[in-house]
Each structure stands twice: as structure tokens, then as C-alpha cells.
Amino acid sequence: MSEIEFHSFKQVSPEDFMEILNEDSLRTHLIDHPYFDSVSVQAWMDEKINVDSIQGCRIRAVYIDGDLAGWCGIQPDDNRFELAIVISQKFWGFGISIFKSLMRWADEIGHKEVLFHLLDSRPEYKALNKMASKVHKTELLGRCFTTYYIPIGK
């Protein structure tokens, strides 16, 4: 069984993150943005470190069997909080395990509900439909998402 570990962004090399964040297979499921370079990836990491310090948030680098796989977290979304999972294609089979960790964190932090936005390039997930109190289409930054409203602790 593979081991999933979560580390602070302060423990991760920007170059390692840049390699993952610039993967074309991953970018197809994210909002369009320029490829990262050494300056922009450091600025992005600094922003995520700041988000991690906000009450109700938790942002972590994801390591699977000792390899950086990507990042995940609970971050602000207007007046709510959203879950984020961004991992390299070779680790996509670990998304459910990471999601379960995020749900435990949301419960520990005391959230009553979190949002999970999936870009329309992703299929709808029956399991998410079942656990969500509400599902609807959302437009963010000119792209369409399926937004799941997921109650915590029920």
C-alpha cells in the first residue's frame, strides 16, 4: 500500500512544484494560466503559504511514496471554503484518498460545509453527487465548473 504524506509548502523546492504545475495533462483540468517559471512559481507558493495561515484553511504539498505528487487544501471561496486537489497525472488514482483526508481536516477545523469545484473537463462523479447537499453549474473566470456543496460531519 502506498504512503501518502502531507507537508508544508515551506519544505518543497519551487523547481519540483514547477515541474508538476506545468504538466500539460494536469493543466487541461485547471483554469488557463501561463506556464510557471522560477519567479512565478515562488510567488504562487508564497501565496499558498499565506492562505495556509488563514483561519479555516489548510494547504499542503502531497507526497506519495516519497515523491512530490502535487498539492491539496482547504482554501477560501468568497464567504465559504473550497477543497482543492491538484496532483500529477501519474498519481490520479490517489485522488479519493486525498479527498478523504481533506474531509477529515474540514471536520477537525469545524467547517459545516465545503465546496468542491470540478472543471467541466472532468466527468460528474456519482459518489460526489450522493454526498452533496446541492450540485450546480458555476462559471468562474470564464470557465464552467460543476460545484458540489458537501456537508461535513454527517
N, C-alpha and C positions, 0 to 999 in steps of 0.2 A: 504494500500500500504506500502511496506517495505521501510525503510530508509537506503540508502547506504551512508556511510561516509568514507572519506579518511584521514588517519592520518600519521604523520611522524613515521618512524621506531623507533625513539627515545622514543616514547610514548608506545611501545609494550614490553611486557615481552618475553624474549627469550624462556621460557618454553611454552608459549602459541603458539608461532610460531612453535616450535619443534613438538608439537602435530599434527599440520596440515601438516607440511612438511614431516612428517614420515608416513602419511596415505598411505596404500598400494594402494587404489583406485586412489589416485592422482598420485602416483609415476609411475603408468603404462603409464601415458601420458607425462612423463619427461625423460630426459636423465638419464641413470643409474648412480647412485652415492650412496655412503654408507649412511646408516641412520644417521641422525644428533644426536649428543649428546650435552651436555651443552656447551662444548668448541667450537665445530664446528658450532653450530647454532649462537653463539655470533660472531664468525669470519665471517660467512655468512652475518649476519645483519650489521656488521661494513662495509663490502664490499659494500652492497647495500646503506648504508648511504653515502659512498664515491661517488658512482655512482650518487646519487641524487644531489651531489654538482657540477657535470659536466654540463657545458652549453649544453642545448638541452635535458637534461634528467629530469625525474620526477619519483621518486619511492615512493609508498605509501602503507601502510597497509590498507586493506579493511575491514570495519566493516559493518555488515548488522543487523539492529535492535539491535545494541549494542554488537553483538558477533563478535569476530575476525573471518573473513571468509577466509583470505589469503592475497595476495599482488598483486599489479599490477604496471605497469610503462612503461615508455619510457626509453630505455637504449641503449648504443652504440652497433653497429653490424658492425664491420670493419669500413668503412668510412660512414656508414649510421646509422639509428636508427631503433630499433625494438620495437614493442609492446609486453608486457608480461602480461598474466593474469594467476595466479596460485591460485585457490581457492578450499576450501574443497568441497568434493562431495555433501554434503547436501546443498550447495549454487550454484550448477552448473547452475541452471535456471537463475541466475543473470548475466551471462557472457555477454549477449548482452548489458545490461545497463552499465556495467563496460567498455565494448569496446567503447560505445558511449562517455563516459567520457574521455577515452584516446584519442579519435579522436578530441574532443574539446581541450584537453590540447595540442595536436600536433599542432593544428591551432593557439592557443594562443602563443605557443613557436615560431612559424614561420616555422615549417617544411613544405616542399613541398611534401614529400613522406615518408611513413614509411613502414617497412616490418613487416609481421606477419607470424611467423614460427609455423606450427602445426605438431606435430609428426605424423608419418604415422599410429599410433594407433587411430587417430581421422579421422572422415569422412571428405570429402570435403564439403564445405558449399556453397550452391548456392548464398547466399547473398554476401559472400566474393568474389566469382568468378565474380559477376556482378560489384562490386565496384573496383576490382583490375585492374590495367593497364596491369599487367602481372602476370601469375601464373606458377610456375615450381617446379619440384622436386629438393631438395637440400640435400646434405649429410653433416651433422655436427657431429663431434665426433663419427663417425661410425654408426649413425642412419639416417634414411631417413625422410625428412620433406616435407610438401607442403608449399612453400613460396609464400605469396601474397604480391605484390607490390601495396600499396594503396596510391593513390594521396590524398593530403589534401587540403581542401578548394575549392573543385569543386562541 
